[in-house]
Amino acid sequence: MKGTALVYSSHDRSDLIHDHFIVQRALRGENNRRILFLPMSETPQNGSEYERQEFAWGNFRYFFSFYDRFGLEYLPFYWNSGLRAEDVETFWHYLWSSEVVILGGGHSVTGLHRYKDLGARFNGEPGKFGRILHERKARGLLTVGFSAGADQLCEHIFRRTYDDYTDTKGFGLVRKSMITLHHDSSRNGDLWDAARRFGDYRVFGLPNDAGLNVDWGVLPSGNIWQIYEFVVDRTWDIPSDQFHIRTRQGALIDHFDPHGRHWAFDDGDHLVRIQSPDGRFDESWMTAGGGLLHYGSRQPSRYSSISEILASH
């Protein structure tokens, strides 16, 4: 599956997520082999606007450097209070054109405000950053969200109070979805509460190291399709880090439906959702044990494949 959004939670640069889903995607680029990394969600430390951003970039740069001989291009773009108009124009160019863009970690709301401020301050368009992300999606390019960036690519940021979402609406590349990061089963109550309150959303708990590879679009019928591919990465095997890697301890991607039923997705599982534009039709199917189950009934589906589901709706 060639997703257009990858959101994930990770302790370090595990191979399945970072090589297979990110680097190899960039190396297969038709127009360039570039990864643009955005650490703009990091906050100042010790009076420096750059210290945390440079540290975050260093955690990715060392991994990307292993691919220099294959022609991988990679660069960061840092936020600072003194950005010039020409700097921001360069930023828009790289954001629009890079084969892969990664929204890095830090504080989710801080990053949202900065991304929106760039468009408002330099172009009079607060939504310019999000518009370009959706243009990337339409062109089949990959946008990645790591940690805070994963929050930002969903419809809403999960960790805010449920009564006030005015400043926590995300960019919606992962449509009608919310996630928890660094998840473990002790937070399943939070997942169930969110699934109950936001009944038309799909809510997932992402442990380290796990993610969602997602795409969605519109069928000829006008119905909206969305496919989630679940990524559970168990490749990071440094013994001193085992405590942080929940997937190495057996953790899967937890999920609750609006009725409180729990499901745990493993690597390579899929969930497909079909919705009518008015929301009156809303059905989902998921893979399990090599077959397809109907999401609502948990019974075997009469469809034999995801492609058959899409063709039938």
C-alpha positions as CSV (number, residue, x, y, z in Angstrom):
1,M,0.0,0.0,0.0
2,K,1.3,3.4,-1.0
3,G,0.1,5.6,1.9
4,T,0.0,9.4,1.8
5,A,0.2,9.8,5.6
6,L,2.3,7.8,8.1
7,V,1.9,8.6,11.8
8,Y,3.9,6.8,14.4
9,S,5.3,6.6,17.9
10,S,8.9,5.4,18.3
11,H,11.8,5.4,20.8
12,D,14.5,5.5,18.2
13,R,15.1,4.9,14.5
14,S,13.8,1.4,14.2
15,D,14.3,-0.2,10.7
16,L,10.8,-1.2,9.6
17,I,9.4,2.3,10.1
18,H,12.4,4.4,9.1
19,D,13.9,2.3,6.4
20,H,11.0,0.6,4.7
21,F,8.3,3.2,5.1
22,I,10.3,6.5,5.0
23,V,13.8,6.2,3.4
24,Q,12.9,3.7,0.7
25,R,9.8,5.8,-0.2
26,A,12.1,8.8,-0.7
27,L,14.6,6.8,-2.7
28,R,11.8,5.7,-5.1
29,G,10.8,9.3,-5.7
30,E,10.0,10.3,-9.3
31,N,11.1,13.9,-9.1
32,N,13.6,13.9,-6.2
33,R,14.9,11.7,-3.3
34,R,14.5,14.4,-0.7
35,I,13.3,14.1,2.9
36,L,12.4,17.4,4.6
37,F,12.4,17.3,8.4
38,L,10.5,19.9,10.4
39,P,11.4,20.2,14.1
40,M,9.2,23.3,14.5
41,S,7.2,21.8,17.4
42,E,10.3,21.9,19.7
43,T,10.3,24.7,22.2
44,P,13.3,27.0,23.2
45,Q,15.7,25.7,25.8
46,N,18.4,27.5,27.7
47,G,17.5,30.7,25.8
48,S,18.1,29.1,22.4
49,E,15.5,28.7,19.7
50,Y,17.7,26.2,17.9
51,E,19.0,23.8,20.6
52,R,16.0,21.4,20.8
53,Q,15.4,21.6,17.1
54,E,19.0,20.7,16.3
55,F,19.0,17.9,18.8
56,A,15.8,16.5,17.2
57,W,17.3,16.7,13.7
58,G,20.5,15.0,14.9
59,N,18.4,11.9,16.0
60,F,17.2,11.5,12.4
61,R,20.3,12.8,10.5
62,Y,22.6,10.0,11.7
63,F,20.1,7.4,10.4
64,F,19.7,9.1,7.0
65,S,23.5,9.4,6.6
66,F,23.7,5.7,6.1
67,Y,21.9,6.2,2.7
68,D,24.2,8.9,1.3
69,R,25.6,6.4,-1.2
70,F,22.2,5.7,-2.6
71,G,21.6,9.4,-3.3
72,L,19.2,10.2,-0.4
73,E,18.8,13.9,0.1
74,Y,17.8,15.2,3.5
75,L,17.6,18.5,5.2
76,P,15.8,20.3,8.1
77,F,14.0,23.6,8.2
78,Y,14.1,25.3,11.6
79,W,11.6,27.8,13.0
80,N,12.9,31.0,14.4
81,S,11.4,34.4,15.3
82,G,13.5,36.2,12.8
83,L,12.6,34.3,9.6
84,R,12.6,36.5,6.5
85,A,10.1,36.4,3.6
86,E,12.7,34.8,1.3
87,D,13.4,32.0,3.9
88,V,9.7,31.2,4.0
89,E,9.4,31.1,0.3
90,T,12.2,28.5,0.2
91,F,10.3,26.6,2.9
92,W,7.1,26.5,0.9
93,H,9.0,25.2,-2.1
94,Y,10.6,22.3,-0.2
95,L,7.3,21.6,1.6
96,W,5.5,21.3,-1.7
97,S,8.1,19.4,-3.7
98,S,9.9,17.0,-1.3
99,E,9.1,13.3,-1.8
100,V,8.8,12.9,2.0
101,V,8.1,15.5,4.7
102,I,8.4,14.6,8.4
103,L,6.7,16.7,11.0
104,G,8.8,16.1,14.1
105,G,8.2,15.8,17.8
106,G,7.9,18.3,20.6
107,H,4.7,20.0,21.7
108,S,1.7,19.5,19.4
109,V,0.0,22.8,19.9
110,T,3.3,24.8,19.7
111,G,3.9,23.3,16.2
112,L,0.4,23.9,15.0
113,H,0.6,27.5,16.0
114,R,3.9,28.0,14.2
115,Y,2.8,26.2,11.0
116,K,-0.3,28.4,10.8
117,D,1.6,31.6,11.8
118,L,4.0,31.2,8.8
119,G,1.1,31.3,6.4
120,A,-0.7,34.1,8.2
121,R,2.4,36.3,8.7
122,F,4.0,36.0,5.3
123,N,1.1,35.2,3.0
124,G,-2.0,36.3,4.7
125,E,-3.2,32.6,4.6
126,P,-3.2,30.9,8.0
127,G,-4.2,27.6,6.4
128,K,-1.4,27.6,3.8
129,F,0.6,24.9,5.5
130,G,-2.4,22.5,5.7
131,R,-3.4,23.3,2.2
132,I,0.0,22.3,0.9
133,L,-0.1,19.1,2.9
134,H,-3.4,18.2,1.2
135,E,-2.0,19.1,-2.2
136,R,0.9,16.7,-1.4
137,K,-1.6,14.0,-0.6
138,A,-3.5,14.6,-3.9
139,R,-0.2,14.1,-5.8
140,G,0.6,10.9,-3.9
141,L,3.5,12.2,-1.8
142,L,4.1,11.0,1.7
143,T,3.8,13.2,4.8
144,V,5.0,11.6,8.0
145,G,4.1,12.6,11.6
146,F,6.4,11.5,14.4
147,S,5.3,12.0,18.0
148,A,3.8,15.6,18.1
149,G,3.7,15.5,14.3
150,A,1.5,12.4,14.4
151,D,-1.0,14.3,16.5
152,Q,-0.9,17.1,14.1
153,L,-1.7,15.0,11.0
154,C,-4.9,13.6,12.6
155,E,-8.2,15.3,12.7
156,H,-7.7,16.5,16.3
157,I,-5.0,16.3,18.9
158,F,-5.9,13.7,21.4
159,R,-4.4,14.9,24.7
160,R,-6.4,18.1,25.2
161,T,-9.7,18.3,27.2
162,Y,-12.7,17.1,25.3
163,D,-14.6,20.4,26.0
164,D,-12.4,22.7,24.0
165,Y,-11.0,21.7,20.6
166,T,-10.9,25.2,19.2
167,D,-7.1,25.3,19.0
168,T,-6.4,21.6,18.6
169,K,-7.8,20.8,15.2
170,G,-5.1,19.0,13.2
171,F,-4.5,18.9,9.5
172,G,-6.7,15.9,8.8
173,L,-4.5,13.9,6.5
174,V,-5.5,11.0,8.7
175,R,-9.2,11.6,8.3
176,K,-11.7,11.2,11.2
177,S,-9.0,9.7,13.5
178,M,-7.3,10.3,16.8
179,I,-4.3,8.6,18.4
180,T,-2.5,8.3,21.7
181,L,1.3,8.2,21.6
182,H,3.8,6.1,23.6
183,H,0.7,4.1,24.5
184,D,0.4,1.2,26.9
185,S,-2.6,-0.8,28.0
186,S,-3.0,1.3,31.2
187,R,-4.3,4.1,29.0
188,N,-7.0,2.0,27.4
189,G,-9.6,3.8,29.5
190,D,-8.6,7.0,27.7
191,L,-9.1,5.3,24.3
192,W,-12.5,4.0,25.3
193,D,-13.6,7.4,26.6
194,A,-12.5,9.2,23.3
195,A,-14.2,6.5,21.2
196,R,-17.4,7.0,23.1
197,R,-17.3,10.8,22.9
198,F,-16.2,10.9,19.2
199,G,-18.3,8.2,17.8
200,D,-17.5,8.9,14.1
201,Y,-13.8,8.8,14.7
202,R,-11.5,5.8,14.7
203,V,-9.3,6.0,17.9
204,F,-6.0,4.1,18.2
205,G,-3.3,3.7,20.9
206,L,0.2,3.6,19.3
207,P,2.9,2.1,21.4
208,N,6.6,2.5,20.7
209,D,7.4,1.3,18.0
210,A,4.1,1.4,16.0
211,G,2.2,3.4,13.5
212,L,-0.5,3.8,10.9
213,N,0.1,4.0,7.2
214,V,-3.0,5.7,5.8
215,D,-4.6,6.9,2.6
216,W,-8.1,8.0,1.6
217,G,-10.1,9.4,-1.3
218,V,-13.4,9.5,-3.1
219,L,-14.8,6.6,-5.1
220,P,-16.7,7.1,-8.4
221,S,-19.9,6.6,-6.4
222,G,-19.0,9.7,-4.3
223,N,-18.4,7.6,-1.2
224,I,-15.3,8.3,0.8
225,W,-12.8,5.4,1.3
226,Q,-10.1,5.2,3.9
227,I,-7.5,2.4,4.4
228,Y,-5.3,2.0,7.5
229,E,-2.3,-0.3,7.3
230,F,-1.0,-1.1,10.8
231,V,2.7,-1.1,11.4
232,V,4.1,-2.9,14.5
233,D,7.9,-2.6,14.4
234,R,9.9,-5.0,16.5
235,T,13.3,-4.4,14.8
236,W,15.0,-2.3,17.5
237,D,17.0,-4.8,19.6
238,I,19.4,-2.9,21.8
239,P,19.0,-4.6,25.2
240,S,19.3,-1.4,27.3
241,D,16.3,0.1,25.3
242,Q,13.9,-2.8,25.8
243,F,11.9,-1.0,28.5
244,H,10.9,1.7,26.0
245,I,10.0,-0.6,23.1
246,R,6.5,-1.8,23.9
247,T,6.2,-3.7,20.7
248,R,9.1,-5.9,21.8
249,Q,7.1,-6.7,24.9
250,G,4.2,-7.9,22.9
251,A,2.2,-4.7,22.7
252,L,-0.1,-4.2,19.7
253,I,-2.1,-1.2,18.4
254,D,-5.1,-0.9,20.7
255,H,-8.5,0.2,19.4
256,F,-12.0,0.7,20.9
257,D,-15.1,1.2,18.8
258,P,-17.9,3.5,20.0
259,H,-19.6,0.6,21.8
260,G,-16.6,-0.1,23.9
261,R,-15.4,-3.3,22.2
262,H,-11.7,-3.7,22.2
263,W,-9.5,-4.9,19.3
264,A,-5.7,-5.1,19.0
265,F,-4.1,-4.8,15.5
266,D,-0.8,-6.4,14.6
267,D,1.7,-5.6,11.9
268,G,0.3,-5.9,8.4
269,D,-3.4,-5.8,9.5
270,H,-5.7,-3.5,7.6
271,L,-8.9,-1.6,8.3
272,V,-11.0,-0.2,5.5
273,R,-13.8,2.3,6.0
274,I,-16.4,3.5,3.5
275,Q,-18.6,6.5,4.3
276,S,-21.2,8.4,2.3
277,P,-20.6,12.1,2.1
278,D,-23.6,12.7,4.4
279,G,-22.4,10.1,6.9
280,R,-25.6,8.0,6.7
281,F,-23.6,5.1,5.3
282,D,-20.6,4.2,7.4
283,E,-19.2,0.7,7.3
284,S,-15.8,-0.8,8.0
285,W,-14.0,-4.1,7.5
286,M,-10.7,-5.4,9.0
287,T,-8.3,-8.2,8.3
288,A,-7.7,-11.0,10.8
289,G,-6.0,-14.3,10.3
290,G,-5.7,-13.8,6.6
291,G,-9.5,-13.2,6.2
292,L,-11.8,-10.2,6.3
293,L,-14.2,-9.4,9.2
294,H,-17.0,-7.0,9.2
295,Y,-16.1,-4.3,11.7
296,G,-19.5,-4.0,13.3
297,S,-20.5,-7.7,13.6
298,R,-16.9,-9.1,13.9
299,Q,-18.2,-11.9,11.6
300,P,-16.5,-13.1,8.4
301,S,-17.2,-10.8,5.5
302,R,-18.8,-11.8,2.2
303,Y,-16.0,-9.8,0.5
304,S,-12.8,-11.6,-0.3
305,S,-10.5,-8.6,-0.5
306,I,-10.2,-4.9,0.2
307,S,-10.2,-4.2,-3.6
308,E,-13.5,-5.9,-3.8
309,I,-14.9,-3.8,-1.0
310,L,-13.9,-0.6,-2.8
311,A,-15.2,-1.8,-6.2
312,S,-18.6,-2.6,-4.5
313,H,-19.2,0.8,-3.0
